[in-house]
Amino acid sequence: FTNAGADANENAIRMARLYTGRDKVLSAYRSYHGNTGSAIAATGDWRRVPNEFSRGHVHFFNPYLYRSEFNAATEEEECQRALAHLRRIIECEGPTAIAAILLESIPGTAGILVPPAGYMQGVRALADEFGIVLILDEVMAGFGRTGSWFAFEQDGVVPDLVTFAKGVNAGYVPAGGVLISEPIARYFDDHFFAGGLTYSGHPLAMAAIVATIDAMKEEKVVENAAYIGNEVLRPGLEALAKKHAIIGEVRGRGLFQA
């Protein structure tokens, strides 16, 4: 457990580097991962510019058909070209130098950029091919916002590390954390992890997490987010888009919409 999303990403990056013995971290230009050392360096948007003091961070373009970097005309083309671009970045940076690929399951502050079908599976395949740890940042999208507990569940992938915060206890007490896959967890059974925070796992934060998850299950909050988002909010946004030419696109999942 951590105190927020930024330090969750910091610890996930540290785990990936220790687990692989590698240094570089690949992340998207259209992204935000927090405002601390490695987290802000992994961030792709303009906020990283005055804070680039952490080593080993390389950025790539994630898919976004509405403002395509790949001259794509369809979602399928955008997916294929974005994956080819990522493969080329990996090859140029040196696969054996790359510890992790860090992605928001759905980039949030960049504009709720839902990945095209097949993209996340393609990233998972590239990570497996080159022995790279896949970290998915669910700080914004996680814990029901998209109509599932985690956004990546809707993409049919299993990451190696998952970072979370915000929705885990409805914001009552600062809390975050990293979900760790079995192989990485076993590695740290007999390898020292140089991490941890003074207030990690604070009893008040943990109690709020348990109570929040219990309430979400009892009140079917996740199912309601899927219903309200897909049956009420999304149709309403699409109606506005038809009415106002200034709206170029509606996108999102569940209640995570733009």
HELIX and SHEET records of a PDB file:
HELIX    1   1 GLY A    5  THR A   20  1                                  16    
HELIX    2   2 GLY A   37  ALA A   42  1                                   6    
HELIX    3   3 TRP A   46  ASN A   51  5                                   6    
HELIX    4   4 LEU A   65  ARG A   67  5                                   3    
HELIX    5   5 GLU A   75  GLU A   93  1                                  19    
HELIX    6   6 PRO A   95  ALA A   97  5                                   3    
HELIX    7   7 TYR A  119  PHE A  130  1                                  12    
HELIX    8   8 ALA A  151  ASP A  155  5                                   5    
HELIX    9   9 LYS A  166  ASN A  169  5                                   4    
HELIX   10  10 GLU A  182  TYR A  187  1                                   6    
HELIX   11  11 PRO A  203  GLU A  218  1                                  16    
HELIX   12  12 VAL A  221  ILE A  228  1                                   8    
HELIX   13  13 GLY A  229  LEU A  233  3                                   5    
HELIX   14  14 ARG A  234  LYS A  243  1                                  10    
SHEET    1   A 6 HIS A  57  PHE A  60  0                                        
SHEET    2   A 6 LYS A  24  ALA A  28  1                                        
SHEET    3   A 6 ILE A  98  GLU A 104  1                                        
SHEET    4   A 6 VAL A 133  ASP A 137  1                                        
SHEET    5   A 6 LEU A 161  PHE A 164  1                                        
SHEET    6   A 6 GLY A 177  ILE A 180 -1                                        
SHEET    1   B 2 GLY A 252  ARG A 253  0                                        
SHEET    2   B 2 PHE A 256  GLN A 257 -1                                        
END                                                                             
